[in-house]
Amino acid sequence: VSTQSTGEGKDERIGEIIDRMYHGINEYGHCTVNCSVNVQDKLNVIKLSYVDMSDGDQSMPPIGDSDVPIVTGDLQDSPIWDLSLRELYSFLDNQKPIRLLAMKSHIHIDQVRKCVRSLIYYGLGAVISPIQYSNTYYVTEEISKAIYDRKLQEECVQYVAINAHDPPPLWEDLFNLYQTFQTGIQLKKLFVVEKPFRKNINERRLVEFGLVYGLLKRLHKYPIYKNPVGNKPPEMLLPYINRNVLGGQHSFDDICVTLDFKLEKVQHDLEFNREFIVIIQKLGV
């Protein structure tokens, strides 16, 4: 508390600060209290935030090393700032997976996950799998709801536009593009045919928006080594890999992030080798 307050005035000021903190935390989950008599003093400010994530942790899916955080809201005016998020903020580019964010920011990976969970809890973020041109996506039933949701349409148009100075994309074109996502078609092949950039549409952000709002989902691939107890370990076939990631629980994304290899190489080596089988599953984003 400012040294300008003394005696009873100081005690009264402390009581006022505690009262504001109490009501702010209980009513809103956060508070900002100026401890100085001078309201223009920006140095003596207490910012507190409380999040009860006990229920959220149970309903929130686990965040994997290969998941990519997507910032969907304005963090500048949000109440969730802490030291870790301040350090992490400059690295959040909607492209780096969790493991790479931890490496670049020098923040422990568990703390990075906690920051991302806070973003999701407050409705300021989401997580998706890495977007690559070799990926395969399919349109969901949610696309039918978008027909009547004008707000969602406007957000989509604004989000995917390449150049704000050019005429914005038409929702009809975006809707038709989403409809062309069919199971079994690679992203690269689809965009070579459709050429969305000609209509001022950022193809990557089109997929991002579709995944975040449930209009699209990803087909995930999980490799399995067919001879787990045999005398030919997978390391003999592919020196850079080990059997621990070939039991069907790890997707290609997880393997690539863990081993720091490019997806194209891992997919090629495993999909065209008879000693491995690949399971394709529809599992979220």
C-alpha positions in Angstrom: 0.0 0.0 0.0 1.3 3.5 -0.8 3.3 5.1 2.0 1.1 8.2 1.5 -1.5 6.4 3.6 -0.8 6.3 7.4 -2.5 5.2 10.6 -6.3 4.6 10.3 -6.3 5.7 6.7 -3.8 3.0 5.9 -5.8 0.3 7.7 -9.0 1.5 5.9 -7.2 1.3 2.6 -6.0 -2.2 3.2 -9.5 -3.2 4.1 -10.8 -1.7 0.9 -8.2 -3.5 -1.1 -9.0 -6.9 0.5 -12.7 -6.3 0.0 -12.3 -5.6 -3.7 -10.0 -8.7 -4.1 -12.5 -10.8 -2.3 -15.5 -9.7 -4.3 -13.6 -9.7 -7.6 -12.3 -13.3 -7.2 -15.6 -14.7 -6.0 -17.8 -12.9 -8.5 -15.7 -12.8 -11.6 -12.7 -15.1 -10.9 -10.2 -12.3 -11.3 -9.6 -8.7 -10.1 -7.3 -5.7 -10.8 -6.8 -3.5 -7.7 -4.8 -0.3 -7.6 -3.0 -0.1 -4.2 -1.9 3.5 -4.6 -3.9 6.6 -3.6 -3.1 8.0 -7.0 -5.3 6.1 -9.5 -2.9 7.0 -12.3 -0.1 5.0 -10.6 0.3 1.9 -12.8 3.2 0.4 -10.8 1.3 -0.5 -7.6 -1.4 -2.7 -9.1 -2.4 -6.2 -8.0 -3.8 -8.6 -10.6 -5.2 -11.9 -9.4 -6.9 -14.7 -11.3 -8.5 -17.9 -9.9 -9.4 -20.8 -12.1 -11.1 -23.9 -10.8 -10.1 -26.4 -13.5 -11.0 -29.5 -11.6 -14.1 -30.1 -13.7 -12.4 -28.8 -16.9 -9.5 -31.2 -16.6 -11.9 -34.2 -16.5 -13.9 -33.1 -19.6 -10.9 -31.6 -21.5 -9.1 -34.1 -23.8 -5.4 -34.6 -23.1 -3.1 -32.3 -24.9 -0.4 -34.2 -26.7 3.1 -33.2 -27.7 2.1 -32.9 -31.3 -1.0 -30.8 -30.7 -0.9 -27.2 -32.1 -2.5 -24.5 -29.9 -4.7 -22.0 -31.9 -5.4 -18.6 -30.3 -9.0 -17.7 -31.0 -9.5 -14.6 -28.8 -7.7 -11.4 -27.9 -5.3 -12.1 -25.1 -4.2 -8.5 -24.6 -7.3 -7.7 -22.5 -7.8 -11.1 -21.0 -7.5 -11.8 -17.2 -5.4 -15.0 -17.6 -1.9 -13.4 -17.9 0.8 -15.0 -15.8 4.5 -15.2 -16.0 4.5 -18.4 -18.1 2.0 -17.1 -20.6 3.8 -13.9 -21.0 7.0 -15.8 -21.9 5.0 -18.2 -24.2 2.9 -15.6 -25.9 5.4 -14.5 -28.6 5.8 -18.1 -29.7 2.1 -18.8 -30.3 1.8 -18.6 -34.0 -0.9 -21.3 -34.6 1.7 -23.5 -36.2 4.1 -24.8 -33.5 3.2 -28.0 -31.7 3.4 -28.2 -27.9 6.9 -29.8 -27.8 8.4 -27.2 -30.1 6.8 -24.4 -28.1 8.4 -25.8 -25.0 11.8 -26.0 -26.7 11.7 -22.5 -28.2 10.3 -20.7 -25.1 12.5 -22.7 -22.6 9.4 -23.4 -20.6 8.8 -26.9 -19.2 6.4 -28.8 -21.4 3.9 -29.5 -18.6 3.7 -25.7 -17.9 3.1 -25.1 -21.6 0.2 -27.5 -21.4 -1.2 -25.7 -18.4 -1.1 -22.4 -20.3 -2.9 -23.9 -23.2 -5.5 -25.5 -20.9 -6.1 -22.0 -19.5 -6.7 -20.6 -23.0 -9.2 -23.3 -23.8 -10.9 -22.9 -20.4 -11.4 -19.2 -21.0 -12.6 -19.7 -24.6 -9.5 -18.0 -26.0 -7.9 -21.0 -27.6 -8.2 -24.5 -29.0 -5.8 -27.3 -30.1 -5.6 -29.0 -33.4 -3.3 -31.5 -35.1 -0.6 -30.2 -37.3 -1.8 -29.1 -40.7 0.2 -30.6 -43.6 -0.6 -31.0 -47.2 -0.3 -34.8 -46.9 -3.2 -34.9 -44.4 -6.7 -36.1 -45.1 -9.8 -34.3 -43.8 -13.5 -34.9 -44.0 -16.5 -32.5 -43.6 -18.8 -33.1 -40.7 -22.5 -32.6 -40.1 -21.8 -29.3 -38.4 -21.5 -27.7 -41.9 -25.3 -27.9 -42.2 -25.7 -25.7 -39.2 -23.3 -23.1 -40.6 -25.8 -22.4 -43.4 -28.1 -20.6 -40.9 -25.3 -19.1 -38.7 -24.6 -15.7 -40.1 -22.1 -14.8 -37.3 -20.1 -17.9 -38.0 -20.1 -17.1 -41.7 -18.8 -13.6 -41.1 -16.1 -14.9 -38.8 -15.0 -17.4 -41.3 -14.9 -14.9 -44.2 -12.8 -12.6 -42.0 -10.5 -15.3 -40.7 -9.6 -16.9 -44.1 -9.1 -13.8 -46.2 -5.5 -13.5 -47.5 -5.6 -9.7 -48.2 -7.9 -7.4 -46.3 -7.6 -4.8 -49.1 -9.0 -7.2 -51.8 -12.7 -8.1 -52.0 -13.4 -10.6 -49.2 -14.2 -14.2 -50.0 -17.8 -15.2 -50.6 -19.3 -17.5 -48.0 -20.8 -19.5 -50.9 -17.3 -20.2 -52.1 -16.1 -21.2 -48.6 -19.1 -23.5 -48.1 -18.5 -25.2 -51.5 -14.8 -25.6 -50.6 -15.7 -27.3 -47.3 -18.1 -29.6 -49.1 -15.3 -30.8 -51.4 -13.5 -32.4 -48.4 -14.1 -36.1 -48.8 -12.6 -39.0 -47.0 -9.5 -40.2 -48.8 -8.6 -37.0 -50.6 -5.3 -35.4 -49.5 -5.2 -31.7 -48.8 -2.5 -31.1 -51.4 -4.6 -32.8 -54.2 -7.7 -30.9 -53.2 -6.1 -27.5 -53.3 -4.3 -28.1 -56.5 -7.7 -28.6 -58.2 -9.7 -25.9 -56.3 -7.0 -23.2 -56.2 -8.6 -21.2 -53.3 -5.9 -18.5 -53.4 -7.5 -17.2 -56.6 -10.6 -16.2 -54.5 -8.5 -14.5 -51.7 -8.8 -17.6 -49.5 -5.9 -18.7 -47.3 -6.1 -22.4 -47.5 -4.3 -23.1 -44.2 -6.6 -20.8 -42.3 -9.6 -22.4 -44.0 -8.6 -25.7 -42.5 -7.8 -24.1 -39.1 -11.2 -22.5 -38.9 -12.9 -25.7 -40.0 -11.1 -27.8 -37.3 -11.7 -25.3 -34.5 -15.4 -25.0 -35.2 -16.0 -28.6 -35.9 -16.7 -28.2 -39.7 -13.8 -30.5 -40.5 -12.1 -33.5 -38.8 -8.9 -35.2 -39.5 -8.2 -38.8 -40.4 -5.4 -40.0 -38.2 -3.0 -42.8 -39.0 -1.5 -45.2 -36.4 1.3 -47.5 -37.5 1.6 -51.0 -36.0 4.6 -53.4 -36.2 3.3 -56.8 -37.3 6.1 -58.8 -35.7 6.3 -57.4 -32.1 7.8 -60.7 -30.6 9.8 -61.8 -33.6 13.6 -61.8 -33.9 13.6 -58.8 -36.3 13.2 -55.7 -34.3 11.9 -52.6 -36.1 15.2 -50.9 -35.4 16.8 -53.2 -38.0 14.4 -52.1 -40.6 14.3 -48.4 -39.7 17.3 -47.3 -37.5 15.7 -44.1 -36.4 12.6 -45.7 -34.9 11.8 -48.0 -32.0 9.1 -50.4 -31.1 7.7 -48.2 -28.3 5.9 -46.0 -30.8 4.6 -48.8 -33.0 1.9 -50.3 -30.9 -1.0 -48.5 -32.4 -1.3 -45.8 -29.7 1.0 -43.2 -31.4 -0.1 -41.4 -34.6 2.3 -40.3 -37.3 2.2 -36.8 -35.8 3.3 -38.0 -32.4 6.1 -40.1 -33.9 7.4 -37.2 -36.0 7.4 -34.7 -33.1 9.0 -37.2 -30.8 11.7 -38.2 -33.2 12.0 -34.8 -34.9 11.5 -36.3 -38.4 9.4 -35.0 -41.3 6.0 -36.5 -41.8 6.6 -37.4 -45.4 9.6 -39.5 -44.6 8.0 -41.4 -41.7 4.8 -42.1 -43.7 6.8 -43.3 -46.7 9.0 -45.6 -44.7 6.2 -47.2 -42.8 3.3 -47.3 -45.3 5.4 -48.9 -48.0 7.0 -51.5 -45.7 5.2 -54.9 -45.5 6.4 -55.3 -41.9 4.0 -52.6 -40.8 0.3 -52.0 -41.0 -1.4 -48.6 -40.7 -4.8 -48.1 -39.0 -6.8 -45.1 -40.0 -9.2 -43.6 -37.5 -11.6 -40.7 -37.2 -10.5 -39.1 -33.9 -11.4 -35.4 -33.4 -9.2 -32.7 -34.9 
